[in-house]
C-alpha cells in the first residue's frame, strides 16, 4: 500500500462488560501504535462505542457492518472493528479474528486471545486486522496476537478471512478466555447472603475452643482433604442448586452447545470464585488469630503449647469448615442473582435463554 497523507476514521465497537473496559483502556495508545507498526502516513481518528452485537454465537462478520451503520448513522467511518466476548470457531479450531474486506469490518473474539496479557494482545489484534483491511493488492499484514495463521476465503464472496489458533493451544486459550470473561474473582462480591453464611460460620467456629483443639490435632493430609472436599462441595452445590449445569436436551437459539465446553467453563468459573473467597477468608482469619489470640490464652484453651504456625493452621481449618456455610447462604440467593454474579454478559444471556427454554418445555 502506498503511503498517503489522508485521514482515516477507525470505529472500535465493543460488547458491554469486559470488551468495553478493555477498549477504553487501550484506545489512547492505538493511534501511535498504528502509525508506528503499519508505517503509514495516515492520520488516525479513533472512536469507541459500546453496543451489543447480535446474540448468535456464529453470526457472520458481515453483520457487523449493519450494526455499526445502524448505531452510527451520523458518523462516517472507514474501518469498523467489533470486539466481543463471544467464542468463535472454525471447525474445531479457535478463531481470534475475522475480516470481511468488502465491508471494511473485522471481528476480534477475546476468548481466543486467552486469559492473561489480554490488553497487549487486543492491541496487537487491532493493529493486525487494521493492517490487513488497509491492504488491497500488496502483501497482507500478518502480525496478529498469538501463534496462528490466516485461513483465507478462496473467493471474494466465499466468507471472511479468519485468524486461526489451532490445536491444544487454541483450546486452552479459548477456555481460559471464556473463564476470564466471567470474572470469577468477583463471584461473591454481590452475593450478600452467601458471604453472610460463610463469615457467620467462620465467626462461630473461630470462638469455639473445641474447634481449636480439633484443628491443632489435624494432620496435613486431613487439612488438605477437608479443603478439597469443602471447596468442591460448595462449587457443586452452587451449580446444581441454581441450575447452571447444561443438560443434553438444552438448546439455545443461535447457539451451538456441542461446540463449546460450557459446563467445563461453568465449573472452572464457580471453582475459581470459591477459591478466591477461600483465600480472602483464610487471610482474614489468620490476621484475626494473631490480633485476638494471645499465645498464653491460645495454648491454655487449646490444651497444648502453641506457636506462630498454629495461628495459620487454625485459620486453615476454620476456613475449610466455614466455606461450607456458603452453601446455606447461596441457597437463599435468587437464581438470577447467582447468574449475574457468576457470568459475563454473554454467558449470562445464554443461561437465561436456556432457563427460559426449560420453562417453555414444561
Long-range contacts (C-beta under 8 A, 24 or more apart in sequence): 1-40, 1-134, 1-135, 1-136, 1-138, 3-39, 3-40, 3-41, 4-40, 4-41, 4-42, 5-41, 5-42, 5-43, 6-42, 6-43, 7-42, 7-43, 7-44, 7-45, 8-42, 8-43, 8-44, 8-45, 8-78, 8-79, 9-45, 9-46, 9-47, 9-75, 9-76, 9-77, 9-78, 9-79, 10-34, 10-44, 10-45, 10-46, 10-47, 10-77, 10-78, 10-79, 10-80, 10-81, 10-130, 11-46, 11-47, 11-48, 11-49, 11-68, 11-72, 11-75, 11-77, 11-79, 11-80, 11-81, 12-46, 12-47, 12-48, 12-49, 12-81, 12-83, 12-126, 13-48, 13-49, 13-50, 13-51, 13-53, 13-64, 13-67, 13-68, 13-71, 13-80, 13-81, 13-82, 13-83, 14-48, 14-49, 14-50, 14-82, 14-83, 14-84, 15-50, 15-52, 15-53, 15-82, 15-83, 15-84, 15-85, 15-86, 15-345, 15-346, 16-50, 16-51, 16-52, 16-345, 17-85, 17-181, 17-344, 17-345, 17-346, 18-85, 18-110, 18-180, 18-181, 18-183, 18-344, 19-83, 19-84, 19-85, 19-110, 20-50, 22-83, 22-110, 22-118, 22-119, 22-122, 23-48, 23-50, 23-83, 23-122, 24-48, 25-119, 26-119, 26-122, 26-123, 26-126, 29-123, 30-123, 30-126, 30-127, 33-123, 33-127, 34-127, 34-130, 37-127, 37-131, 37-143, 38-127, 38-130, 38-131, 38-134, 38-141, 40-134, 47-75, 47-77, 52-345, 53-82, 53-84, 53-86, 55-254, 55-349, 56-253, 56-254, 56-255, 57-86, 57-87, 57-88, 57-254, 57-255, 57-256, 57-259, 57-260, 58-88, 58-254, 58-256, 59-254, 60-100, 60-160, 61-98, 61-99, 61-100, 61-105, 61-106, 61-107, 61-160, 62-100, 62-102, 62-103, 62-105, 62-160, 64-100, 64-103, 64-105, 64-106, 64-107, 65-100, 65-103, 65-104, 65-105, 68-105, 78-104, 79-104, 79-105, 79-106, 79-130, 79-133, 79-134, 80-104, 80-105, 80-106, 81-105, 81-106, 81-107, 81-108, 81-126, 81-129, 81-130, 82-106, 82-107, 82-108, 83-107, 83-108, 83-110, 83-122, 84-108, 84-109, 84-110, 84-346, 85-109, 85-110, 85-111, 85-177, 85-178, 85-181, 85-344, 85-345, 85-346, 86-111, 86-346, 87-111, 87-112, 87-174, 87-177, 87-178, 87-260, 88-112, 88-162, 89-174, 89-259, 89-260, 90-151, 90-162, 90-164, 93-164, 93-165, 93-166, 93-167, 93-170, 94-164, 94-165, 94-166, 94-170, 94-171, 94-173, 94-174, 95-162, 95-163, 95-164, 95-165, 96-125, 96-144, 96-145, 96-146, 96-148, 96-163, 96-165, 97-125, 97-128, 97-129, 97-144, 97-162, 97-163, 98-160, 98-161, 98-162, 98-163, 99-129, 99-132, 99-133, 99-160, 99-161, 99-162, 100-160, 101-132, 101-133, 101-161, 102-156, 102-157, 104-133, 105-133, 106-130, 106-132, 106-133, 107-160, 110-177, 110-181, 111-173, 111-174, 111-176, 111-177, 111-178, 111-180, 111-181, 112-146, 112-165, 112-170, 112-173, 112-174, 112-177, 113-145, 113-146, 113-173, 113-177, 114-146, 114-172, 114-173, 114-176, 114-177, 114-180, 115-173, 115-176, 115-177, 115-179, 115-180, 116-176, 118-177, 118-180, 120-145, 121-145, 121-146, 125-163, 128-163, 129-163, 132-161, 146-173, 174-260, 175-261, 175-264, 175-265, 175-268, 178-260, 178-265, 178-347, 179-265, 179-268, 179-269, 179-272, 181-344, 181-346, 181-347, 182-265, 182-269, 182-342, 182-343, 182-344, 182-347, 183-344, 184-268, 184-269, 184-270, 184-271, 184-272, 184-273, 184-276, 184-342, 185-272, 185-273, 185-276, 186-273, 186-341, 187-269, 187-270, 187-272, 187-273, 187-274, 187-276, 187-277, 187-341, 187-342, 188-273, 188-276, 188-277, 188-326, 188-341, 189-341, 190-337, 190-340, 190-341, 191-329, 191-330, 191-333, 191-337, 191-338, 191-341, 193-329, 193-330, 193-332, 193-333, 194-326, 194-329, 194-330, 194-333, 195-277, 195-326, 195-329, 196-329, 197-325, 197-326, 197-327, 197-328, 197-329, 197-330, 197-332, 198-277, 198-281, 198-322, 198-323, 198-325, 198-326, 198-329, 199-281, 199-322, 199-325, 200-325, 201-321, 201-322, 201-324, 201-325, 201-328, 202-281, 202-284, 202-285, 202-318, 202-319, 202-321, 202-322, 202-325, 205-318, 205-321, 205-322, 206-285, 206-288, 206-289, 206-318, 209-301, 209-302, 211-314, 211-317, 211-318, 211-321, 212-298, 212-301, 212-302, 212-314, 213-302, 213-303, 214-317, 215-313, 215-314, 215-316, 215-317, 215-318, 216-302, 216-304, 216-306, 216-310, 216-313, 216-314, 218-313, 218-317, 223-313, 223-316, 223-317, 223-320, 226-317, 226-320, 226-321, 227-278, 227-316, 227-319, 227-320, 230-320, 230-321, 230-323, 230-324, 231-271, 231-274, 231-275, 231-278, 231-323, 232-271, 233-324, 233-327, 234-274, 234-323, 234-324, 234-326, 234-327, 234-330, 235-267, 235-270, 235-271, 235-274, 237-327, 237-330, 237-331, 238-270, 238-274, 238-327, 238-330, 238-338, 238-342, 239-266, 239-267, 239-270, 241-327, 241-330, 241-331, 242-330, 242-333, 242-335, 242-338, 242-339, 243-335, 243-355, 243-358, 244-270, 244-338, 244-339, 244-342, 244-351, 246-354, 249-361, 250-354, 250-357, 250-358, 251-354, 251-357, 252-350, 252-353, 252-354, 252-357, 253-353, 255-350, 255-353, 262-347, 262-350, 265-347, 266-342, 269-342, 269-343, 270-342, 273-342, 274-323, 274-326, 277-323, 277-326, 278-319, 278-320, 278-323, 281-319, 281-322, 281-323, 282-315, 282-316, 282-319, 285-314, 285-315, 285-318, 285-319, 285-322, 286-311, 286-312, 286-315, 288-315, 289-314, 289-315
